[in-house]
Amino acid sequence: MGCTERKVSEDKLLQSLSLLSIAGNIAKVGGWSMNVVDQDIYWSEKVWDLLGLPSGKEPSLEVVLNLYLPESREHLSAALA
């Protein structure tokens, strides 16, 4: 990939991330993902904002699961096991 193609791809990625952020702010939704091998968790900035927490160290799986209602927590725990 040449420099020009790379720059165009980076610009498109930044534009997509910006639109996703705008949509999340309007809808008041965030997202999170987890690497199931090492259980590393990533929260979007909107998740931190919605929970009223300062962004920083990513939470543990235990912290994330405790944010859900008990019945949802059971299903989520089973799905991630």
For each residue, the residues with C-beta under 8 A, 3 or more apart:
1: 5 6 9
2: 5 6
3: 6 7
4: 7 8
5: 1 2 8 9
6: 1 2 3 9 10
7: 3 4 10 11
8: 4 5 11 12
9: 1 5 6 12 13
10: 6 7 13 14
11: 7 8 14 15
12: 8 9 15 16
13: 9 10 16 17
14: 10 11 17 18
15: 11 12 18 19
16: 12 13 19 20
17: 13 14 20 21
18: 14 15 21 22
19: 15 16 22 23
20: 16 17 23 24
21: 17 18 24 25 45 46
22: 18 19 25 26
23: 19 20 26 27
24: 20 21 27 28 29 30 31 44 46
25: 21 22 28 46
26: 22 23
27: 23 24
28: 24 25 46 50
29: 24 46 50
30: 24 43 44 45 46 47 48 49 50
31: 24 43 44 46 47
32: 41 42 43 44 47 64
33: 41 42
34: 39 40 41 42 61 64 80
35: 38 39 40 41
36: 39 80
37:
38: 35
39: 34 35 36 60 61
40: 34 35 58
41: 32 33 34 35 58 59 60 61 64
42: 32 33 34 58
43: 30 31 32 47 48 55 58 59
44: 24 30 31 32 47 48
45: 21 30 48 49 55
46: 21 24 25 28 29 30 31 49 50
47: 30 31 32 43 44 50 51
48: 30 43 44 45 51 53 54 55
49: 30 45 46 52
50: 28 29 30 46 47
51: 47 48 67
52: 49
53: 48
54: 48
55: 43 45 48
56:
57:
58: 40 41 42 43
59: 41 43 63 64
60: 39 41 63 64
61: 34 39 41 64 65 80
62: 65 66
63: 59 60 66 67
64: 32 34 41 59 60 61 67 68
65: 61 62 68 73 76 77
66: 62 63 73
67: 51 63 64
68: 64 65 72 73 76
69: 72 73
70: 73 74
71: 74 75
72: 68 69 75 76
73: 65 66 68 69 70 76 77
74: 70 71 77 78
75: 71 72 78 79
76: 65 68 72 73 79 80
77: 65 73 74 80 81
78: 74 75 81
79: 75 76
80: 34 36 61 76 77
81: 77 78
